[in-house]
Amino acid sequence: MITKEVLLINPPMWSPAAHASFNALCPPLGLGYLAASLLREGASVEILDLSVSDDPTEDLKAALARCSPRIIGITTVTQNWFLAQLIARQARQTCSEAFLITGGPHVSYLWKEVLSDGVFDAVALFEAEQTIAELYRRIRDGKLDFHEIAGLALHNGHAPFLTKARPLEKQLDSIPYPARQLLPMSRYGRPGTIMTSRGCPMKCIFCISSTYEGSYRPRSAENVLAELCELRRVWGIREAYLIDNVFTVNRERVHTICAGMLREKLDMQFNCVSRADLVTEELVRCLKAAGCIRIEIGVESGVQEIIDKLEKHIEVEQVARAADIVLAAGITPMFTFQIGSPFETPESLEQTHRLAASLRAKGAVTFFSTMTPFPGTPLVERAEKLGVRIHASAWSEYRTSNPIYDTPHMDRNSFRRALFRESVSILQAQSMGAWTAESSS
């Protein structure tokens, strides 16, 4: 037996299709950061990523028996929360003395519900690097009173309660890089995933970034560049995925990072996220020179009134201009849309379809999903006021490919048909592009 003090678990997704398209693409950086913080404390740690497991049930049993951990941490999102519960029950049965804790956006908002069934000992709320390190130190030292640990939800035998709130980390450079050496890096479709900032300066009503991650907090350009060098020189990764909510918030910082990539001769391509109102020719030239090959830009709707009500703070006219600038630089723009906002009408859907088609005609990529009322979003808090009628009762139904609510003007099946229509249009555009390329060769 190879005993580990801490076992961190990433559950699989709800189905093979979601499993393949979601977690299996990217390493679970959240667990990587927690593991790195624990390793700095001297803990022995194992990460079990069941999202890339061929047999999650057997791999879980084997890891629990092999590690015999003192602390078991399970991360979760809304879509796989019910699987996280199954994993927790198995962990409780096999390792009855272990301290069982969960974290992630879903449980940070629904901590009372999470602790009500008595399986978990605690919920780590929001950012948890310092919380998990302090928890480990107390358990290691035999100090089993956890009430003074900030950032926890606990159960006192009568009802769940919160300890004092833990402030978000302002100096992100102080957090060690994710412990990628504990992850099966060769199993991921996008092993070069990196987050150079946390939070978001925007407060779109469908997103939890500004509430879960708080205000925008960037890492220093030097700290980011050092991690990119590690990805390239230690892991041999040639394509990075910068998964910040918005990478291009600070143009000077972007220029410094890009200049550093050129100076270090990383020879690395990368993907990043921007906004239509932030795209300029100068910025895109800088990104291109450093190796950027794809920029994701959120649009959500083709109707300005809806964009305004979603509190997105962009102009529809900026979208086509951004497409022209990015395409002219030889970078692929991917514009993302969300069908089914509370303000959607049949007419607004048609305008969104037309905008997406015009972007594809230019050579851009489009991606569609359905607006989903995840816990913690302003959309959920305002649902009744907005006239949103949620049908789904199971958390596993909360998927961005599955409309689960009606709005004042449309029902969820209308959104399902619209999503299908866009999927067919995108496939047809891809097929036509492939046919044209083959004919001209």
N, C-alpha and C positions, 0 to 999 in steps of 0.2 A: 504493500500500500504506500502510495506517495501522498502523504498528508499535506494539504494546503490550508492555510488559515482562512482564506477567503475564496469563495467560488462566485464569480459573476456570470450571469446567464442572460443571453439574448434569445428570446423565444422565436420560433418560426412564425410565419404568417398563416392566415386562416385557410389558404388553399394553395395547391401547387403553383397556380398561375400568379397569384399575388406574391407568393413566396419567391418566385423567380424574378419578378419585376420590381420588388421593393427592397427588402433587406439584403438579398443575396448580391445585389449590385455593389454595395458599399460596406466597408468595415464599420462596425458600430463604434464610432468615435467617442460617444458618451462613456461607454464602458472602458474604452482605451484610456480616457482621461482619469477615470476613477482608479483604474489599475495602476496607472503611473503615480498617482498621489499616494496610493497604498504602498507601492514599492519604495517610495521615498521614506516612508515610515518604517521600513524594514520588514513589511509583511510578505508572506509567501502567497502568491495569487495565481489563480487559473481563470481564464475566460473560456466559457463554453458558448460558442455561437451556433445555436441550433438552426439559424436561418440558412446555413450552408451545409447542414447535416443531411446525409442520405437516409438516416434512420434516427430521427430526433428522440423517439421514445427510448430506444436502447442506449443511445449516447448519453442521455440524461441519467439513466440508471447507472451506467458505468462510471460516469463522472462523480456522482454522489457517493458511490461506494469507494471509488479510488481516492477521493480527496478528503472525505470525512471532515468538512470545513466547520469552523466556528462561526463564520458569518456567510450567509448566502444572500446575494443581491440579485434581484431580477428586474431588468428594465422592461418597460412596456409602453406601447402606444395604444390608442383606442381600438384599432383594428385587431390587435392580437391579445387584448386584455383577458379574454376568456381562456386563452392558451396559457397565459402567465399564471392564471389561477390554478389550472391543472398542474402546471409545473410546481407551483408552491405547495400544493397538497402532497405531491409525490416527495418533495423535499422534506416536508414536515414528517411524513411517514418514515422516511429513510434516515433522516438526520434530526431526530426529535430534539436534541439539545442545541442545535444551531440557532443563531439569531437570524430571523428571516425578515429581510427588508426589501422594499420595492421602490422604484423611482421612475420618473418620466413625466411627460405632460399630462397624460390621462389621470394618473393617480395623484398628481400634485393638486389638481382641482377637485377631485372626488375622494379625498382622503377619508372622509367619514364613512362613505359607502365601502371603501376598500377595507377598513379596519373592522367593519361590523360583523364579518363572519369569523373572526378570531384566528385566521390562518397566519396573517402577517403580524410580526411584532411591531413594525414601524413603517412609515412612509418617509422617504427622503424627499423633501420638497424642493422643486426647481433645481438650481445648480447645487451639486452635492459633493464636489471634490473635498472641500474642507469638512463637510459633515461626515462623510464616510471615514476620513482619516481620524477624526476625533472619536467616532464610534469605535473604530478599531483599537485606538490607544486605551480607551476605557475597558473594553473587553479583555484586551491583553493584560492590563494591570489589575484585573479583578474588580474594577469599580463599576458595578452594574446598575447604578442609578443614572438613567439617561435623560432625566428631566432638564438638566442644565445644558444639554447639547442643542444649540440653535439649529433651526431648519428641519425639525422632525415633527411628524404627527405620531402620537403614541396612544395606547389604550390603558387607562388606569384601573381597569376591572369593572368600571361602570359605564364609561362612555369615552369615545375618542376625544383627544384634545391636542392642541398645538403647543409646542415649546416656543420660545421667542423666535422671531423671524431672523433669518440670516441674511445680511446684506449681500447683494450680488458683488462678485469680485470685480474691482475696478482695474486692477493691474493684471491683465490676462497673461502678460509675459512671465508672471511668477508661477503659472501652472505648467508643469512639465508636459512635454509632447506625449500624445497617446502612446501607450505601451504596445506598439504594433508587433513586437516580438512575441506577444502572447496570442496573436490572432493568426488564423490560417490565411495569410495574405494571398497565397496562390489561388484561393477559391473565389476571389471576388472579381466581378466584372469591371469594377472601378477601384482598384486598390489605391490609387493616388488621391483619394479624397482628403481634403484639408479644409479646415475652417479658420479663416483669418480674422474673424470678428464675431461678436455675439450681439444679439438684439437687432432692432431695426428702428430707423428714424421715423418710419411711417406707422400708421395705426389703422390699417385696413380692417374692416369689420369682420371679415371672414378668416382672419389669421390670428394665431396666438403668439407670433414672434415678439410683438411689443409687450405682451403681458407675461409670457412664460420666460423669455430671455431678457426682458427689460429694455432699457434704452440702449442705443447703439454704443458698443464698446469695442474699439479696434485693438488688435495686437500691433505692436510696433512693426514697421517695415523690416527692420533688422531681424526680429524674432521670426517673422514669417519666412523671410529668405533663408534663414538657417534651417527651418524645417523642410523647405523645398529642396535644399541641398541634401538633406538627409534622405528624403524620398528618392532623389536621383542617384546619389552615390552609395547609399547603403542598400537600398532596395532595388535599384536599377529601373525605377519607374520613369517612363518617358511621357506620360500624359497625366496631368493633375486635374482634379475637379474641385474648384473653389466653391464650396457650398454655402458661403455667406448668403444671408437674405438679400443683401445688395453689396457687392464687392466694390463698386465704383463710387461710393458715397464721397470719399475724400480723394480728389484727383491728384493732389500732391503725393499722397501715400501710394496711390496706384503707380505713379511715375517712378517713385523711389523703388518699389518692388520690381517693376519691370526693368528698370536700369540695372538693378542688382542681378536679375536673372541673366541679362546680357553680359554683364561684367564677369559673372561666375561661369559663363559658357555652359549653362545647364543643358542646352539643346533639348528643351522640354516643351511640349505643347500643353495647353490648358484650356479649360472651359470655365466660364464665370457667369455671374448674374448681374444685370444692370437694370436701369429703368429708362423708359423712353425719353424722359425729360433730362436725363444725364448724359445721353449719347451725343458726343461732338466728334468732329473729324479729328481733332488733335488727340482726344482720348483714345479713339479707336486705332489711330496710327500707332500710338504707344503700345497698346495691347497687342496689335498685330506683330510689331517688331519683336516683342518678347516671346511670341509663340502662341498667342490666343487663336483658337480655331472655331470657337462657338460661344455666342453670347445669348443667354436666356433673358427675355424681357416679358414681364407680366403686363397683360392688357385687360383681361377679364371680359370686357364687353366692347361692342362697336358703337355704343350710344353714350354720349358725353354725360347725359343726366344720370345714367346708372353708374358710370365711373365716379361721378361726384358723390353720389349717395353711398357708394362703397368706401368713400374717403381715401381714394387711391392717389389723388392729386397729380394726375397727368392729363394731357389733352389728346384727343383722338388724332388730331393733325400731327402730333409728334411721333406717332407710331410709324406712319409711312416714311417720314423723314428719317427716322432711326433705321428703318429697313434699308433705305437707299445708302446711307452712310456706311453701315456695317457690310452690306454686300459689295460696295465699291472697294472696300479694303480687302476683300477676299476672305472675309470671315462669315461663317454661317450664323444667321440670326434665327433663334427659335422663340416665337411669340406664343405665350400661354394664355388660354381663355378659360373662363369658368361659366358654364351654363347653369341657369337656375337661381339667380339671385332673387331676393324677395321682391325686387322691382321689375322682374322680367315680364315681358309681354310677347305675344307672337310677332309683333312688329319689331321689337328690339332684337329678337332672335334672328330675324331675317337680316337686319343690319349687321349683326355680328358675323353671320355666315358670309355676307358679302365682303366684309373687311378681311376675314381670314382668307377667302378665295383670292382677293387682290394681292395679299401678301405672298401667298403660294405662287401666284403668277409671276411675281418678281424674282422668285427663287428662294424665298424664306421657308422655314419649317414652321408648322403650327401644331400645337398640342392642346387638346380639349379635355376638361374634366368637369365634374359637377360640383357645385358649391355644397359643402358638407358642414353641418353644424356641430363641429367638434367641441367637446367641453373646454371651457375657458375662453372661447371666442366671443367677441361682442355680439356676433350673430345669434348665439344661444341666449345671451342675456337679454337681447331685445326681441326675441322671437315672437312673443305674444303681441307686442306693440307693432311689429312689422307684418303681422298676419300670417306667420309661418306655422303650418300644421305638420308636425313631425309624426310619421307613421311608424318608423322602426322602433322596436323595443330592445332588440339585441344589439350590443355594441359591435358585434362582428358585421352588422349590416352597414356600419358607418365607413363607407369606402367612397373614394372620389370618382369611382366608375358606377356608382349605384345611387340614383336619386332617391331620397328618403322622405322628402316633404313636399307638400303643396304650398303654393303662394296665393296671394289674393287674386292673381290673374291667370294662373296656369296650374296644372296638376303635374305630379312627378312623372307620369307616363309621357307627357309632352316633352319633358326634359330628356327622358330616356330616348325618345325618337330623335330628338335633336342631336344628342350625342352620337347615336348610331349614324345619322346622316353625315356628320362631320368625319366619323371614322371611315365611312365609305369614300367620301370626297378625298381624304388624305391618301388612302390606298390607291385611288384612281390617279391622283397626281403623281404619286411615286411610280406607278406602273407606266404612265405616260413619259415620265422623265427617263426611266430605264429604257423604254422603247426608242425614244429620241436619241439617246446616247448610243445605243446599239446601231441604229440606222446610219448615224453619222460617222461611225468608226470604219 
